[in-house]
Amino acid sequence: MRPCSLFLLLLLPVTNSYAPPPQKVLSNSPHHIFSNPPPSSPSTSRIPTIHESAILARRILHLSSIATLSTVFPHALALEHRPPSLGGTPIGLMDYYTSCAPSPYDPTILAIGIATSFKNTAAGSNMTLSLRWHPPADAPPAEDRYTYSPANMPRFSLLGHVEAMGADEVRRYNVSGCFLERHPDAEAWTPGNEIHVSYWARLVVEEVYWIGGFGDRAYIGWIPVGEWRGVTEVEVEGARLVGERGWERGEW
């Protein structure tokens, strides 16, 4: 046997030991990869449209109230005590938000001046708010391992910038009352408190990136901001997410 052939034979077992397992189609798959079934198909399952995906995203925003806020450290240290090599590095931190009037599509945030996220935005960073759906504790039992798999749950990111809200707007729309209804413990940090400087702000959404779940049954991609803002409260109230009461398999 030639040396070259012997070398290849020695490599084969090593290469095969790292080969990925064969791909399997999920047992409950509808499912038409990257496209909906033709109108004549008996299948009741289909990939939601961009607008339907926007409705689901807005419902998650409506039902949730805790998210990850991501910002970028400035290159200048300013008054922040941190390692000097972090300039330009992103950081994601948990924070409260609510979906309040007058623009429920732009999350309301209680910005605390000492918090890293808002030090970064004050230095010029944009902000991304990221959310994922958690099925309720009383969700009906799943028929398979994939229904409530975290990999199959919808999640999305809202990319934009932080904008301070004026005092008149805060009073007119009772922003404090709306926020504290979801986060009563935050009363100690509202503007005028004796602990930290804070202010009411909104994340002005400029882009929306959505992952609705597995790609053979959910839309994955960008949602135009017009679609995001155009979702009505009636649509939000009428939608149902995986595991919610009234949700049925195969529905978007």
Residue pairs with C-beta under 8 A, 6 or more apart in sequence:
26 144
26 146
26 214
26 216
27 144
27 146
28 143
28 144
28 146
28 147
28 249
29 216
29 217
30 37
30 43
30 45
30 46
30 216
30 217
30 250
31 45
31 216
31 217
32 43
32 46
32 47
32 216
33 215
33 216
34 47
34 215
34 216
35 47
36 46
36 47
37 43
37 45
37 46
44 250
45 217
45 250
46 252
47 216
47 217
47 218
47 219
48 56
48 212
48 218
48 219
48 252
49 219
49 252
50 219
50 221
50 223
50 224
50 227
51 227
51 230
51 231
52 219
52 252
53 210
53 212
53 218
53 219
53 223
53 252
54 208
54 210
54 223
54 227
54 228
54 230
54 231
55 231
55 235
55 236
55 239
56 154
56 212
56 239
56 241
56 252
57 154
57 156
57 208
57 210
57 223
57 228
58 104
58 105
58 228
58 231
58 235
58 236
59 236
59 239
59 241
60 131
60 132
60 133
60 154
60 156
60 241
61 99
61 104
61 105
61 107
61 131
61 158
62 99
62 104
62 236
63 241
64 131
64 133
65 96
65 97
65 98
65 182
65 183
66 94
66 95
66 96
66 97
67 94
67 95
67 97
67 107
67 129
67 130
67 131
68 92
68 93
68 94
68 95
68 129
68 130
68 131
69 92
69 93
69 94
69 95
69 109
69 117
69 127
69 128
69 129
70 90
70 91
70 92
70 93
70 127
70 128
70 129
70 130
71 90
71 91
71 116
71 117
71 120
71 121
71 125
71 126
71 127
71 128
72 88
72 89
72 90
72 91
72 120
72 125
72 126
73 80
73 82
73 86
73 87
73 88
73 89
73 90
73 91
73 120
73 125
74 87
74 120
74 123
74 124
74 125
75 87
75 88
76 87
76 123
77 84
78 119
78 123
80 116
80 119
91 116
91 117
91 120
92 128
92 130
93 115
93 116
93 117
95 109
95 115
95 117
96 109
96 110
96 179
96 182
96 183
96 186
97 107
97 108
97 109
97 129
97 203
98 107
98 108
98 178
98 179
98 181
98 182
98 183
99 105
99 107
99 108
100 108
100 173
100 175
100 178
100 179
101 173
101 178
102 169
102 173
103 202
103 229
104 233
105 205
105 228
105 229
105 231
106 160
106 202
106 203
106 204
106 205
107 129
107 158
107 202
107 203
107 205
108 165
108 175
108 178
108 179
108 200
108 201
108 202
109 162
109 200
109 201
109 202
109 203
110 179
110 183
110 186
110 189
110 190
110 198
110 200
110 201
111 118
111 121
111 162
111 164
111 198
111 199
111 200
111 201
112 118
112 189
112 196
112 197
112 198
113 119
113 122
113 196
113 197
113 198
113 199
114 196
114 197
117 127
118 162
121 127
121 161
121 162
126 159
126 160
126 161
127 159
127 160
127 161
127 162
127 203
128 157
128 158
128 159
128 160
129 157
129 158
129 203
130 155
130 156
130 157
130 158
131 155
131 156
131 157
131 158
132 150
132 153
132 154
132 155
132 156
133 153
133 154
133 155
133 241
133 242
134 153
135 148
135 153
135 241
135 242
135 243
135 244
136 243
136 244
138 245
139 148
139 242
139 243
139 244
140 243
142 148
143 249
146 152
146 214
147 242
147 249
148 242
148 243
151 213
151 214
152 213
152 214
152 218
152 242
153 213
153 242
154 210
154 211
154 212
154 213
154 218
154 241
154 242
155 211
156 208
156 209
156 210
156 211
156 223
157 208
157 209
158 203
158 205
158 207
158 208
159 205
159 206
159 207
159 208
159 209
160 203
160 204
160 205
160 206
160 207
161 203
161 204
161 206
162 201
162 202
162 203
162 204
163 201
163 202
163 203
163 204
164 199
164 200
164 201
165 175
165 199
165 200
165 201
165 202
169 175
170 176
170 200
175 200
176 190
176 200
179 186
179 190
179 200
180 186
180 187
180 190
188 195
189 195
189 196
189 198
190 198
191 198
191 199
191 200
205 225
205 228
205 229
206 225
207 222
207 225
208 222
208 223
208 224
208 225
208 228
209 221
209 222
209 223
210 219
210 220
210 221
210 222
210 223
211 218
211 220
212 218
212 219
212 220
213 242
240 246
240 247
240 251
241 247
